[in-house]
């Protein structure tokens, strides 16, 4: 596993680096935000770990700009900000998860495993490529491509892809937030169920219209995926 860590606190970086060496993870550590932003663009990473407060360019800006440029790898934010509004802001800017300081290396490792587990392509064997077709969508699980009415859908983050794929596999079935955290994020997820709401909101802005909302809120329960024209959210 190859991970880029953008963190200006030397003690935090040293702790993470020591743990990475024990886990056999190849880590690269950068202290400056702008330098880290460019480094993230220059190479392929299994995961980015980005501190919120950084010199030159803060972590939220890094995350937002990377997602604007269609960066689709998993991103974990490190933050001393523990308010719900700050955490939701990080998720809205494209982070997949956040870890609040202070934290243990074991907690960070659990988050890394959780966000990267579903991003690993199972196989490149053409005979094993899983393709899911619905009325409007064609979703290739292994190449992680999505087509809506024959047109490619760009800009989906890995977790947004996972969420869409899960819903498309179970049309019209209602899922609670806890069920979605279980099945899409996995048992190792330590965040709250607001994460689901943020990701559904982002998916709606990327693939839904008033005539075809696709994702529907079932008040008091959760969400369902329905391609029926004109269905009400």
Protein Blocks (a to p, Z undefined) as FASTA:
>chain_A
ZZddddfbfklmmmmmmmmmmnopacdddfbfklmmmmmmmpccfbdcddfbdghiafkl
mmmmmmmnopabdcddddfbfbfklmmmmmmnopabdcdddddfklmmmmmmmmmmmmpc
fbfcfkloccdddfkbccdfklopaceehiacehiafklmmmmmmmmmmghiacdfklmm
mmmnopkbcbdfklmmmmmmmmmmmmpcfklnopacdehilpcddfbghiaZZ
